[in-house]
């Protein structure tokens, strides 16, 4: 299979490339900068026609910098505009890919504090990230009319070397780790290995279409997560990070992302027959830090 991939230099993208190559697929990476083994965005139209699958993971990180009007616009445009461009290229192609796996996130459900379980049938939230995610998925509509489109609504991805643990683990390793805020906010997490397996599943299984939550079947709240992380690192987990300190450090907008969450379940993945290698947080963290 020939796979056209955006976001190939990211945390998830690098792992997906390794998995695709391992199963002898051909991977063509789309890059903003010219480099060996990649094509630029100006060349995507002919590459789309040659692809059996298009996987779109590109997008500015949400939690790396304080939110400003300009920052939020960059987060939005890096997702919506690139998705629109790919979807239109697919719609116009003489030979179309069999599937367009177009990224999304559990932020679709909004920054929640109610602890209610959400799945793919739940309505979107009303906050800024939810609105961006709704527009992000809608941008794939031109492709939806001509091929299968699947939206992996990804949660918090866990593994060494990147993602959430790159920022969360160091305080624990220095014996100053603990829950953020009240600790009651839910975390819909997934081990990187299961994230990649779910993306491959979406590429291969024709019955999987539309949105599907890419989260482990057992989400945890922040208190449970901190306890499990401390246990995996053989460190205490009692030093709570006050909400006000977080808001002062990151700004109120970005802090709210960490002080709220989603309790998402992967109903559509499970219904399609996907099985998780790491369904529980203790198993995932033991594999990562063991």
C-alpha angles and dihedrals in degrees: 000000000000111000124193108206135189121192091036094148094054130098094265096032095058092052092047092052090053091051094047093049091047090060090046099253119147113241125202113189122209112216136181089219125053111249140147114289095015138092128218125242089254088068100049097104096067091037091054090055090053096047127097090196135016118207116189115196101145120124140123113270113261100209106040102086140025114276117253129161088262093047093052091048090052090051090050099043094045088060107030100039095045092047090050091051094051093043092052091048090053092048092052098042120116090213111033129203116251093235141016111205101194117186126244138157143227085250082088088085094056135243098303133190098172097085092226116156113247130193135171092289092059119105122250123264124247103232125104097265092048090051091050091050093049090052090045092058094041090055088071092063097105089059093043090069094059109028144015113288123194126185116203105205096205125203130196106323116214129205140107119278101037148359123065096331092061087071102026102049102055096068089052091049088054091051094249100098129125145128123314117240116326091345090226095105115108125240119207099201137173135188112246091239091058090044090058092043089053092051091050088048090054091051093050106036113076092193092064109089136150123013124350127174113240096204134114115266092243111057116187136206121246093260091055092044093052091048092050092046092049090049093050091050094040089238135122119262103196104106104097120205107229116232092232092054089052092050091050092050100043106019124255096274098055092036090059090061089061095040093053133038148160131269095212128172125201096234097154095046092050092046089053091056102259116153124203123230089200111032094156130057094229091056092048096049093043090055092047099047101023 
